[in-house]
Each structure stands twice: as structure tokens, then as C-alpha cells.
Amino acid sequence: MTEEKNVYENALDNYNTGLFLKLEGSAGRWFVSTFLDSGIIKTLNEKGNDVIDGYGRNITLKKAVIDYDRINELWDTEPEFIEEIEEPLRFLEETEGGA
């Protein structure tokens, strides 16, 4: 049995695979705003994966990590923001646990 990934690990996977570049419109902007602009996913000044974006262009991403210190900081300064990110995951856990 494999352990389920948390919302931050899933976001990092979406970044590393370039999936966020293929999301249309507001979904892509939400990902960038929520995880990249907020600093939850921190890019490093190192070459990451080569991916193809939603327009068929080759893009080289920077390596990235989850910044757990930033998540903790956001819990202190903007708890509603973090709760909104984690709420869908909590709902799924409660639903699966109650089934």
C-alpha cells in the first residue's frame, strides 16, 4: 500500500511534470498564484525538467522544492489562505474515513 501524497507534494509533482503549464485559464493562474507566487513551491537556480507546455513549446523548468518554512509562516500570517488550500484534502480524508 502506498502512502497518499499531501496537497503540497501533489503541487510539486504538477510543477515538475509541467502539468501546471497545460492547465487552461483560471486553473493555471490559480496554480501559479497559490503555489509559486506564494513561495510554497520555491524554485532553485538549477536546471530542472524539460517539459512541453500547453502550446507545444519546449520549456526548461527550474528545480523546485516545497518550502515548509514558508507554509508555517503562512499559517501564522494568512491561515485562511492555507486552510483554503488544505480544505479539499481534509474533505476527501473525512469522506474516505467515514465510508
N, C-alpha and C positions, 0 to 999 in steps of 0.2 A: 504494500500500500504506500503510495506516495503522499507526501505532505502537501496540502494546498498552499499556494503562494498567496501572500498578502497583497493588498492593493498597490503597494509601493513596488514590490517585486514584479508584479504584472506590468506596471507602468514602465519599469526599467526594461523589461523584455520587449514591450511595444516600441520603446525608443531604439533599442539595439537592433531590432529587426527592420526598423524603418516604417512599421505599420502606421505610426502617427502621421507620416508624410502622405499616406494614402487615404486618410480619413477626409471626408468631404466637409467643406464649410465649417459650420459652428463646432462640429465634433473635433476637428483638427485644431481649431483655435482654442477650444476648451482644454485639450490635452497640453498644448504649449503653455497656456496661461497657468493651468493648475499645477503642472509638474516641472516645467522648465523655467518659466519666468519666476515662479515662487522660490526656486532654488532647491526644491525637494529632490529633483534629479540634477546633480551637479556634473557639468561637463568638465573634462580634464583636457589639458593641452597636449593630447596624444591622439594619434590616428586610431579610429575605431573601425567599425564595419563599413563595407561598401554596400549600399542598398540602391534600389530603384524607387523613385518617388511615384506619385500618382500620375505624373505626366510622362513616365517612361525615361526620365533622366537619371543618370548615374550620380549618386551623391555619396561622399565620404563623410561619415559621422565622426564626431569626436568620441573618445571613450567616455563613459559616464558611470557614476556611482549614485547610490541612494545616500543622501546627506541626512543621517538620523539626527545629528545635532540641529539641523535646520527644522526638521519635523518637531523636535522638542521645543525649539524656540517658537514655532508657530502655535503649538499647543498653549504656550504661555501668553502669546500676544494676539492670536486670532483663532481661538478654539472653535468658533463656528465654522470657519473655513475647513479645518481638519475634520470636524465632525461630518460635514457635508461629503468629504471625500470618502470617509470610512463608513458612513451610514448604509449605503447599499450592501456593503460586505457584511455588516452586522445583521441586516435584514435576512440575507441569504443564510448566514450561520444559524440564526434563530429558526428560520423556516426548515432547514435541513435537520436541525437538532430536535425540532418538535414533530417531525414526520414519523 
